[in-house]
Every structure is written in structure tokens, then in C-alpha cells.
């Protein structure tokens, strides 16, 4: 199992950063997501479900993303999602934003990636923590880059 918790400060107001996690903007921060369609409840509540299509090279994976937690307060925003990718990986991600001041936002990105079968567990053991953290940092950099636009 891989776990991570990384934090950075983004030089943008909390509402501007939070807007990037809205359904209509998800492809800006997750460019490999080709489709993100609400299938149950509202995007702004726990229990929401989305059908997502994700492209990795020539392969396209389709899966359901469950919103486990959703918090939208003036000084704190949090969204936790969960999905199973390729019948091999169970992934839980939490995006937390905290207002530092009018122009800065703390962004905390936490995650857990578990192998759900032999192939998934083997791939996680063979992969490196360094490579995984590189993906995490690239995502965080993209969120910061999009928030500054």
C-alpha cells in the first residue's frame, strides 16, 4: 500500500483554488480524465457518484468515483473521493484547502493506493515511492499553476 500527505501554499484565494475541484473544471487539474459525469446526488455533497473515464496511453479505464466527504466552509474546504482503478487498485484521495489569508491557500493532498488483487499488490511493490511522489508533486504543481491563471 502507498500512502502520502503533502502540503504546499498556493498564492491564490481559497475560492479560486476550490473552483478547480468543481466538476466543470476537473479536466484542468486532471488532464488524463476524459469524462467526468455526475450519476447520483449533487456534486456538492457526500454520497455523490461520478462516472469517470481515464486515459493512460491507449487504454481508457471507466470507473465510478464516490465522494466520501464534502466540506465547503469559508476558511476550510475538503473533498474525499474513492474509486477502484482497473480492478487492481483501490484509491482514496483527500483534497483539503485552508485559508491562510486573502491571497494564499494551504493545499493538503493526502492519498492511499491499495492493491486489491495479486496484480495490483505486485505492481505497488515493484513501483517506487519516489515515482509515486513525483506524480503527487506534479498534480500539486498543476493545481497551483491553474489557480494562478
N, C-alpha and C positions, 0 to 999 in steps of 0.2 A: 504494500500500500504506500502511496505517495501522499504526503501532506505538506502544505505550505501556508504561511501567513506573512505577507509582505505589506509594507506601508510606505506611502510617499505623500508629499504635499504637492497639490496641483494649484497653480496660480490662476484660478478661475473661481467664480462664486459657486456655492454648493448647488443652486438650482440649475445652473448651466451644465455642470457635470452630471447631475441626476438625470437631466433630459436625455443624455446619451444612452441611458438604460431603458428608455421607453421603446415600445415595440417598433415604432416608425423609424427609430434611429439605430436599431441593434446592428444592422449591417455595417454601419460606420465604424463600430468598435470590434465587430466580429466579421471580417470580410469573407471568411470561408462559409458563413451561413448564407445559403441561397434562398431559403424560405423560412419565415417565422410567422405562423398563423395561429391566432387565438382560437381554441376549440372549446373551451369551457370557462365560465365565470368572466371576470373583468381582469385586465392586465394589472390593475392596481390593488390586488388583494391576494392573500394567501389562498391556495387552493386552485389558482388559475392553471390552466393547461394550454400548452402551445405545441403545435406540430412543427418540428424544425427539420430542415434538410441542410446537411453539412457536406461540403466537398473537400476531399483530401485526394489531390491528384486527379485521377479519372474516376475514382469511386465517389458515389454520393450515398450517404447514410441518412435514413429517416428515422426519427425517434420522437418521443413525447417528453417535453420539459415540464416538470411540475414545479410550481412556485410554492416553496415550503413556508417562507416568511416574507412579509412585505411591510415595511415601516416607512412612513413619509411624514416626518415631523420637521419643523422649521430648522432645527440645528443638527438633526441626525436623520440619515436615510439608510435603509438596509433592505437588501433583497437576497434571499437564499433560494437557489434552484437546484434541482436534482434530475438526472437522466441517466439512462443506460445507453452507452455508445457501442454499436457493433456487437451486441450481445456478449461483450467481453469486459467492458469497463463500466463500473458504477461511479458516477461523478457527482459530487456535491460542491457547489460554489457559493460563496457569500461575498457580496459587494457591499461595503459599508462606507458611507461618507459622513464626515463630521465637519461642521463649520468651524474654521479656525478664526477667520474674520471675514469682512465683506468681500475680500478679493482672493482668499485662499481656502482650500478644502483639503482635509486629510482623506486619503483614499486607502482603505484597507481591503486587500484581496486575499481571501482565505479559500483553500480548497482541499479536497480529498479525492483521490482516484484509487479505487479498489478493483482488483481483478475479480470477476465473478465466475470465471471458469479457468480451466488449466491454461488455456492460451493467453487469457488476459493476465493471469498471475505471472506466467513466464515472461511475457513482454514487459511487464513492470519491473521484474527482477533484472532483466537484461538491459533495460534502459537506464540512463544515468540521471541522478538527481540534478546534476549540473545542466543537462539538456532540458529537463523539465523546468528548472528555474529560469532558463533562458526564455522559454515560451511565456512563462508568467511575467517576466520583466518586459518582454516585447508587448504583451497585452496592456500592461500598465502604461507603457510609453505611448501606445496608440490612444488610450483613453485620455492621457494628458495632452497629446497633440491635437486631438479632436476638440477637447474642451477649450483650447486656446484659440480656435478658429473664430 
